Structures are given as structure tokens and as C-alpha cells.
Amino acid sequence: MKIEKVKITDSDFVSLAKRALDKKLFGISFCSTYFLGHFLDVLKGLNSSVTFINTSVVNEAWIDAHSVQIDLFSEENIFVVLDGSKLSDSLLDRIVNEVEANLIFCDCQKMDKLISKIGGIDLIAPKFWEYGSLATFLAKLHNISLTSVELEAIDLSIEKSIDSYWKLFQQISQFNEKSQKHVIHELIEEQRFFDQFKFVDLLNVKQKNKLLTSLLEVKSFTQLELLCTFLVTHGLKILDPSSLIKKSKLTRFDQSILKASKLWGENELISYLGIFKRVSFLCRSKKKEAFIELMKAAV
């Protein structure tokens, strides 16, 4: 049986849940635990009698208890089996031939063998260049009205991962419509601030290659330019920490700069910061050579 692959941004969870409920056996592999959780909520909302169980429960004894012969005259049962990828082939064969109850198998791992045998859908994560459509999808899912400018700001500021996007929109949805406009910009800046200091930490401990390879994961020219500019500014503080030495009380951030200044040699750091300056300049003109510079430096 051919596996149906569907982009998560093209999905309708209500229709998907109804389709799963109409089947005797159905499998769905999700690209995120957040989407799995949302699907389970939708499923429960459509049919309150659905029972959630883990794959570890589905053993020989469980199959015997729900077989056609034993359970023939009982009321219809619908079970959602979590961690479906862990189900063995031998148990699946028995389920297909013997179990009377309706079973919906779900997992955030691939279930190709299971789905190819019973039918179902593999919900695919977006590519990094498709996260604009993910933002639009999540805004609709959480009933949030955003302008194209706000969606663009999210695309430039938030880490390209489903979990990061989901958490952001979940946070925004907790506010009323009037407050959302004010809140979104604060949340974006908070996320951007966190991301910047994640890279700075690598510079502080002189993890040169790891920092370069981490920067290569940034897919936006605008965001890469901001990060490189920020790293250069921070690097200059490491080169000359004299203003910190005069302070009576040092913050944890100040202390990290002083430690870094002892770790880095002056010429070595100047040369390293030169990479970020060149990359930042190339990003401004949106030239792909920006990424080539990072790749060459990371070799």
C-alpha cells in the first residue's frame, strides 16, 4: 500500500481526524510532538469515547481480549495507539487479521512499514525556506491575525524549527486580540536575544569550528548579518576588557568576557572577527559568497 505524504502546512486536522475515525486501521506519523498533541485534542473533541494507549500495552493478551471471536458482540471500541513505530511485525499481522476494534496508530517517528500495510499518512515537516507558510498555518490554527510584515519579522527572527514556531504562536494565542500586536514584537526580540547569546557563548569559550558550523545553519541573510555584527561587537569587548576591570561588581556576562580575553590571543581573535566582518558585508548585498566564506573558514 502506497504511503500518502502530506505537508503539515497543507493539513486539515479536523478532516484528518474524521478520516482516521472512519477507518478500521489507520496510521499517522507526525513531524512534531506539538502537532501530535493537537491532533489528539481534535480527535477527542470529535469522539469522547476514544481511548489512548501505548504500544507496550498491545501484546498477545491484549489482542486476544479484543479479537473478533471474543469481542464480537461488544460495543465499538476506538483505540489510539501511541508510539506506533515500536509495534512488531508479528503483532501487526495479528491485529490486521484478528482485532475487531478500530485502531489509530500515531507516532513522531516514521512508521513506513506499518502505514504501508494498513494505510495512513506521513505528515512532512516544511523545508527551511517554507517556514513562511508554516507561520501562516500556525496563525490560522491558533486564530491569530497577523500582518505580512509581522509574519516576515517572525520568519527572520525565529529559529527554523517547528517547536520554536509552535511555542511562539502558542504564547501569542494566550493574549487577547488587542494585546497580541504589542506582545508579538517583544516575543520576537526575546527569541532573537536568546539566539544571539547562544552564538556568543561559543565565541567566549573559543569553540571556533562549532560557531562557524552553527552559523551555517542560519538560512536568512538578514539574520546572519545581525549575528555576525553582534559577534564582532562582542569580540571587540573581549579584545579590550579594560572598562570591565574598573567595575566594582561584575555581572555573569562581564565575567564571561574577562575569561574569554584570557583564552584568546589578540591576533588570533582579530583574524577570526575578520571572517564575521566579511560575511556581514556580503550578507548586506545578499550574496551567497557569505555562506561560502563560512564554509571555507570551517574546513
The 8 nearest C-alpha neighbors of each residue, nearest first, counted from 0:
[[1, 115, 116, 118, 2, 117, 114, 119],
 [0, 2, 115, 3, 118, 114, 116, 119],
 [3, 1, 115, 4, 120, 114, 0, 119],
 [2, 4, 120, 121, 1, 5, 119, 118],
 [5, 3, 121, 120, 122, 2, 123, 6],
 [6, 4, 122, 123, 7, 121, 3, 9],
 [7, 5, 123, 9, 8, 122, 124, 10],
 [6, 8, 10, 122, 9, 123, 124, 5],
 [7, 9, 6, 10, 136, 133, 132, 125],
 [10, 8, 6, 7, 5, 11, 136, 122],
 [11, 9, 7, 8, 12, 6, 5, 15],
 [10, 12, 14, 13, 15, 9, 8, 7],
 [13, 11, 15, 14, 16, 10, 38, 41],
 [12, 14, 16, 15, 11, 17, 41, 42],
 [15, 13, 17, 11, 12, 16, 18, 10],
 [14, 16, 12, 18, 13, 17, 11, 19],
 [15, 17, 19, 13, 18, 14, 42, 12],
 [18, 16, 20, 14, 19, 15, 13, 21],
 [17, 19, 15, 21, 16, 20, 14, 22],
 [18, 20, 16, 17, 21, 22, 25, 15],
 [21, 19, 17, 18, 22, 16, 103, 101],
 [20, 22, 18, 19, 17, 23, 101, 16],
 [23, 21, 24, 19, 20, 25, 18, 101],
 [22, 24, 101, 102, 25, 21, 100, 20],
 [25, 23, 102, 22, 101, 103, 117, 26],
 [24, 26, 103, 119, 118, 19, 22, 117],
 [27, 25, 119, 104, 114, 103, 105, 118],
 [28, 26, 120, 105, 119, 121, 104, 29],
 [27, 29, 121, 106, 107, 105, 109, 122],
 [30, 28, 107, 122, 31, 35, 106, 27],
 [29, 31, 124, 107, 123, 122, 28, 32],
 [32, 30, 33, 34, 29, 107, 35, 161],
 [31, 33, 35, 34, 36, 107, 30, 29],
 [34, 32, 36, 31, 35, 37, 162, 165],
 [33, 35, 37, 36, 31, 32, 38, 29],
 [34, 36, 32, 38, 33, 37, 29, 39],
 [37, 35, 33, 39, 34, 38, 32, 40],
 [36, 38, 34, 40, 35, 39, 33, 41],
 [37, 39, 41, 35, 40, 36, 42, 34],
 [38, 40, 42, 36, 41, 37, 43, 35],
 [41, 39, 37, 43, 38, 42, 44, 36],
 [42, 40, 44, 38, 39, 43, 37, 45],
 [41, 43, 39, 45, 44, 40, 16, 38],
 [44, 42, 47, 46, 40, 45, 41, 39],
 [43, 45, 41, 42, 46, 47, 40, 39],
 [46, 44, 42, 43, 41, 47, 17, 16],
 [47, 45, 43, 48, 44, 49, 42, 20],
 [46, 48, 43, 49, 44, 45, 42, 50],
 [47, 49, 46, 50, 77, 43, 76, 78],
 [50, 48, 77, 47, 78, 46, 43, 51],
 [49, 51, 78, 79, 77, 48, 52, 76],
 [52, 50, 79, 78, 80, 49, 53, 81],
 [53, 51, 80, 79, 81, 50, 54, 56],
 [52, 54, 81, 55, 80, 56, 82, 51],
 [53, 55, 57, 56, 82, 80, 81, 83],
 [54, 56, 53, 57, 58, 86, 85, 52],
 [57, 55, 54, 53, 58, 52, 61, 80],
 [58, 56, 54, 61, 55, 62, 59, 53],
 [57, 59, 61, 60, 56, 62, 55, 90],
 [60, 58, 62, 61, 63, 57, 90, 93],
 [59, 61, 63, 62, 58, 64, 57, 65],
 [62, 60, 64, 58, 63, 57, 59, 65],
 [61, 63, 65, 59, 64, 60, 66, 98],
 [64, 62, 60, 66, 61, 65, 59, 69],
 [65, 63, 61, 62, 66, 60, 69, 70],
 [66, 64, 62, 70, 63, 98, 99, 61],
 [65, 67, 98, 97, 63, 69, 68, 99],
 [66, 68, 99, 71, 70, 97, 98, 69],
 [69, 67, 66, 71, 70, 97, 65, 99],
 [68, 70, 66, 67, 71, 64, 65, 63],
 [71, 69, 65, 67, 73, 66, 72, 68],
 [70, 72, 67, 68, 69, 73, 99, 66],
 [73, 71, 70, 74, 69, 67, 75, 68],
 [74, 72, 70, 71, 75, 76, 69, 65],
 [75, 73, 76, 72, 70, 71, 100, 77],
 [74, 76, 100, 73, 77, 101, 99, 72],
 [77, 75, 100, 101, 74, 78, 49, 48],
 [76, 78, 101, 49, 102, 100, 50, 75],
 [79, 77, 50, 102, 51, 49, 80, 101],
 [78, 80, 103, 51, 102, 104, 50, 52],
 [79, 81, 104, 52, 53, 54, 103, 83],
 [80, 82, 53, 105, 83, 106, 54, 104],
 [83, 81, 106, 84, 54, 85, 105, 53],
 [82, 84, 104, 81, 85, 105, 106, 86],
 [85, 83, 110, 82, 86, 108, 106, 109],
 [86, 84, 83, 82, 87, 54, 55, 110],
 [85, 87, 84, 83, 54, 88, 91, 90],
 [86, 88, 90, 89, 91, 85, 84, 92],
 [89, 87, 91, 90, 92, 86, 113, 112],
 [88, 90, 92, 91, 87, 93, 86, 94],
 [91, 89, 93, 92, 87, 88, 94, 86],
 [92, 90, 94, 88, 93, 89, 95, 87],
 [93, 91, 89, 95, 90, 94, 88, 96],
 [92, 94, 90, 96, 91, 95, 97, 89],
 [95, 93, 98, 91, 97, 92, 96, 90],
 [96, 94, 92, 93, 97, 91, 98, 117],
 [97, 95, 93, 94, 92, 98, 91, 67],
 [96, 98, 66, 94, 67, 93, 95, 99],
 [99, 97, 66, 94, 65, 67, 100, 62],
 [98, 100, 67, 66, 65, 97, 101, 70],
 [101, 99, 76, 98, 77, 102, 75, 65],
 [100, 102, 23, 77, 24, 76, 78, 99],
 [103, 101, 78, 24, 79, 77, 23, 100],
 [102, 104, 79, 25, 26, 24, 80, 78],
 [103, 105, 26, 80, 83, 79, 25, 81],
 [106, 104, 27, 81, 83, 28, 26, 80],
 [105, 107, 82, 28, 108, 83, 81, 29],
 [106, 108, 29, 28, 30, 31, 32, 109],
 [109, 107, 106, 28, 110, 84, 29, 30],
 [108, 110, 111, 28, 84, 107, 106, 121],
 [111, 109, 84, 113, 112, 114, 28, 108],
 [110, 112, 114, 113, 109, 115, 2, 121],
 [113, 111, 115, 110, 114, 116, 84, 88],
 [112, 114, 116, 110, 111, 115, 117, 26],
 [115, 113, 118, 117, 111, 119, 116, 26],
 [114, 116, 0, 112, 113, 2, 118, 1],
 [115, 117, 114, 113, 0, 118, 112, 111],
 [118, 116, 114, 115, 24, 25, 113, 119],
 [119, 117, 114, 115, 25, 116, 26, 0],
 [118, 120, 26, 25, 114, 27, 3, 2],
 [121, 119, 3, 27, 4, 122, 2, 26],
 [120, 122, 4, 28, 27, 3, 123, 5],
 [123, 121, 5, 29, 7, 6, 28, 4],
 [122, 124, 6, 7, 5, 30, 121, 125],
 [123, 125, 30, 7, 6, 126, 122, 161],
 [126, 124, 129, 127, 130, 123, 6, 7],
 [125, 127, 129, 128, 124, 130, 159, 123],
 [126, 128, 129, 130, 159, 125, 218, 160],
 [127, 129, 126, 130, 131, 125, 218, 159],
 [130, 128, 126, 131, 127, 125, 132, 133],
 [131, 129, 133, 132, 128, 127, 134, 125],
 [130, 132, 134, 133, 129, 154, 135, 150],
 [131, 133, 135, 130, 134, 129, 136, 8],
 [134, 132, 130, 136, 131, 135, 8, 137],
 [133, 135, 131, 137, 132, 136, 138, 130],
 [136, 134, 132, 138, 133, 137, 139, 131],
 [135, 137, 133, 139, 134, 138, 8, 132],
 [138, 136, 140, 134, 139, 135, 141, 133],
 [137, 139, 143, 135, 141, 136, 140, 142],
 [138, 140, 142, 136, 137, 141, 143, 135],
 [139, 141, 137, 138, 142, 136, 143, 135],
 [140, 142, 138, 139, 143, 137, 172, 168],
 [143, 141, 139, 140, 138, 144, 172, 137],
 [142, 144, 138, 141, 139, 145, 172, 176],
 [143, 145, 142, 138, 146, 139, 176, 179],
 [146, 144, 149, 143, 150, 147, 138, 180],
 [145, 147, 149, 148, 150, 144, 151, 180],
 [146, 148, 150, 149, 151, 145, 152, 135],
 [149, 147, 151, 146, 150, 152, 145, 153],
 [150, 148, 152, 146, 151, 147, 145, 153],
 [151, 149, 147, 153, 152, 148, 154, 146],
 [150, 152, 154, 148, 149, 153, 147, 155],
 [153, 151, 149, 155, 150, 154, 156, 148],
 [152, 154, 150, 156, 151, 155, 157, 149],
 [153, 155, 151, 152, 156, 131, 157, 150],
 [156, 154, 152, 153, 222, 157, 151, 219],
 [155, 157, 153, 191, 154, 152, 187, 222],
 [156, 158, 153, 154, 155, 159, 190, 191],
 [157, 159, 160, 163, 156, 164, 194, 217],
 [160, 158, 127, 157, 161, 130, 163, 164],
 [159, 161, 163, 162, 158, 164, 127, 157],
 [160, 162, 164, 163, 165, 31, 159, 124],
 [161, 163, 165, 160, 164, 166, 33, 31],
 [164, 162, 166, 160, 161, 165, 158, 167],
 [163, 165, 161, 167, 162, 166, 168, 160],
 [164, 166, 162, 168, 167, 163, 169, 161],
 [167, 165, 169, 163, 164, 168, 162, 170],
 [166, 168, 170, 164, 169, 165, 163, 171],
 [169, 167, 171, 170, 165, 166, 172, 164],
 [168, 170, 166, 172, 167, 171, 165, 173],
 [171, 169, 167, 168, 172, 173, 166, 174],
 [170, 172, 168, 173, 169, 174, 179, 167],
 [173, 171, 169, 174, 170, 168, 141, 143],
 [174, 172, 171, 170, 169, 175, 179, 168],
 [175, 173, 172, 179, 171, 178, 176, 170],
 [176, 174, 178, 177, 179, 173, 172, 171],
 [175, 177, 179, 178, 174, 180, 143, 144],
 [178, 176, 175, 179, 180, 181, 174, 182],
 [177, 179, 175, 181, 176, 180, 174, 182],
 [178, 180, 182, 176, 181, 177, 174, 183],
 [181, 179, 178, 182, 183, 177, 184, 176],
 [182, 180, 179, 178, 183, 184, 185, 177],
 [181, 183, 179, 185, 180, 184, 178, 186],
 [184, 182, 186, 185, 180, 181, 179, 187],
 [183, 185, 187, 186, 182, 188, 181, 180],
 [186, 184, 188, 182, 183, 187, 189, 181],
 [187, 185, 189, 183, 184, 188, 190, 182],
 [188, 186, 184, 190, 189, 185, 191, 183],
 [187, 189, 191, 185, 190, 186, 192, 184],
 [188, 190, 186, 192, 187, 191, 185, 193],
 [191, 189, 187, 193, 188, 192, 186, 194],
 [190, 192, 188, 194, 193, 189, 156, 187],
 [193, 191, 189, 195, 190, 194, 188, 196],
 [194, 192, 190, 191, 196, 195, 189, 197],
 [193, 195, 191, 197, 192, 196, 190, 198],
 [196, 194, 192, 197, 198, 193, 226, 191],
 [195, 197, 199, 198, 193, 194, 200, 192],
 [196, 198, 194, 200, 195, 199, 193, 201],
 [199, 197, 196, 201, 200, 195, 210, 202],
 [198, 200, 196, 202, 201, 197, 203, 195],
 [199, 201, 203, 197, 198, 202, 196, 204],
 [202, 200, 206, 198, 199, 204, 203, 210],
 [201, 203, 199, 205, 200, 204, 206, 198],
 [204, 202, 259, 200, 201, 205, 199, 255],
 [203, 205, 201, 202, 206, 259, 200, 262],
 [206, 204, 202, 207, 203, 201, 263, 262],
 [207, 205, 201, 209, 204, 208, 210, 202],
 [208, 206, 210, 205, 209, 211, 202, 201],
 [209, 207, 211, 210, 297, 206, 212, 298],
 [208, 210, 212, 211, 206, 207, 213, 201],
 [209, 211, 213, 207, 208, 212, 201, 206],
 [210, 212, 208, 214, 213, 209, 297, 293],
 [213, 211, 215, 209, 214, 210, 208, 297],
 [214, 212, 210, 215, 216, 211, 209, 217],
 [213, 215, 211, 216, 212, 217, 210, 223],
 [214, 216, 212, 213, 217, 211, 290, 293],
 [215, 217, 214, 213, 218, 212, 159, 211],
 [218, 216, 215, 214, 219, 223, 222, 213],
 [219, 217, 216, 220, 215, 127, 223, 222],
 [218, 220, 222, 221, 217, 223, 155, 224],
 [221, 219, 282, 223, 222, 285, 224, 218],
 [222, 220, 224, 219, 223, 225, 282, 155],
 [221, 223, 225, 219, 224, 220, 155, 226],
 [224, 222, 226, 220, 225, 221, 219, 227],
 [223, 225, 279, 227, 221, 222, 226, 282],
 [226, 224, 222, 228, 223, 227, 229, 221],
 [225, 227, 229, 223, 228, 224, 230, 195],
 [228, 226, 230, 275, 224, 229, 225, 279],
 [229, 227, 231, 225, 230, 226, 224, 232],
 [228, 230, 226, 232, 227, 231, 225, 233],
 [231, 229, 227, 233, 232, 228, 234, 226],
 [230, 232, 234, 228, 233, 229, 272, 227],
 [233, 231, 229, 235, 230, 234, 228, 236],
 [232, 234, 230, 236, 235, 231, 229, 237],
 [235, 233, 231, 237, 236, 232, 230, 238],
 [234, 236, 238, 237, 232, 233, 231, 239],
 [237, 235, 239, 233, 234, 238, 240, 232],
 [236, 238, 260, 234, 235, 239, 256, 240],
 [239, 237, 235, 236, 260, 234, 240, 265],
 [238, 240, 236, 237, 241, 235, 242, 260],
 [239, 241, 243, 236, 242, 237, 238, 257],
 [242, 240, 244, 243, 239, 245, 236, 238],
 [243, 241, 240, 244, 245, 246, 239, 236],
 [244, 242, 246, 245, 241, 240, 253, 249],
 [243, 245, 241, 246, 242, 240, 247, 257],
 [246, 244, 243, 242, 247, 241, 248, 240],
 [247, 245, 243, 248, 244, 249, 242, 241],
 [248, 246, 245, 249, 244, 243, 250, 242],
 [247, 249, 246, 250, 245, 243, 253, 244],
 [250, 248, 253, 254, 246, 251, 247, 243],
 [249, 251, 253, 252, 254, 248, 255, 246],
 [250, 252, 254, 253, 255, 249, 256, 248],
 [251, 253, 255, 250, 254, 256, 249, 257],
 [254, 252, 250, 256, 251, 255, 249, 257],
 [255, 253, 251, 257, 256, 252, 258, 249],
 [254, 256, 258, 252, 253, 257, 259, 251],
 [257, 255, 259, 253, 254, 258, 237, 260],
 [258, 256, 260, 254, 259, 255, 240, 253],
 [259, 257, 255, 261, 260, 256, 254, 262],
 [258, 260, 203, 262, 256, 261, 257, 255],
 [259, 261, 237, 257, 262, 258, 263, 256],
 [262, 260, 259, 258, 263, 257, 264, 237],
 [261, 263, 259, 260, 258, 264, 205, 204],
 [264, 262, 260, 261, 268, 259, 265, 267],
 [263, 265, 267, 266, 268, 262, 261, 260],
 [264, 266, 268, 267, 269, 263, 238, 260],
 [267, 265, 269, 268, 264, 270, 271, 263],
 [266, 268, 264, 270, 265, 269, 271, 263],
 [267, 269, 271, 270, 265, 266, 272, 264],
 [270, 268, 266, 272, 271, 267, 273, 265],
 [271, 269, 273, 267, 268, 272, 266, 274],
 [270, 272, 268, 273, 269, 274, 267, 275],
 [273, 271, 269, 275, 274, 270, 231, 268],
 [272, 274, 276, 270, 271, 275, 269, 277],
 [275, 273, 272, 277, 276, 271, 278, 270],
 [276, 274, 278, 227, 272, 273, 277, 279],
 [275, 277, 273, 279, 274, 278, 280, 272],
 [278, 276, 280, 274, 279, 275, 281, 273],
 [277, 279, 289, 275, 281, 280, 276, 282],
 [278, 280, 224, 282, 276, 277, 281, 227],
 [281, 279, 277, 283, 278, 282, 276, 284],
 [280, 282, 278, 289, 283, 284, 286, 279],
 [283, 281, 285, 279, 220, 284, 280, 224],
 [282, 284, 280, 281, 285, 279, 224, 220],
 [283, 285, 282, 281, 286, 280, 220, 287],
 [286, 284, 282, 283, 220, 281, 287, 289],
 [285, 287, 288, 281, 284, 282, 289, 283],
 [286, 288, 289, 290, 285, 291, 281, 282],
 [289, 287, 291, 286, 290, 292, 281, 278],
 [290, 288, 278, 287, 281, 292, 291, 282],
 [289, 291, 293, 292, 288, 287, 294, 215],
 [290, 292, 288, 294, 293, 289, 295, 287],
 [293, 291, 295, 289, 290, 294, 288, 296],
 [294, 292, 296, 290, 291, 295, 297, 211],
 [293, 295, 291, 297, 296, 292, 290, 298],
 [296, 294, 292, 293, 297, 298, 291, 290],
 [295, 297, 293, 294, 298, 292, 211, 274],
 [296, 298, 294, 208, 295, 211, 293, 212],
 [297, 295, 296, 294, 208, 293, 212, 211]]
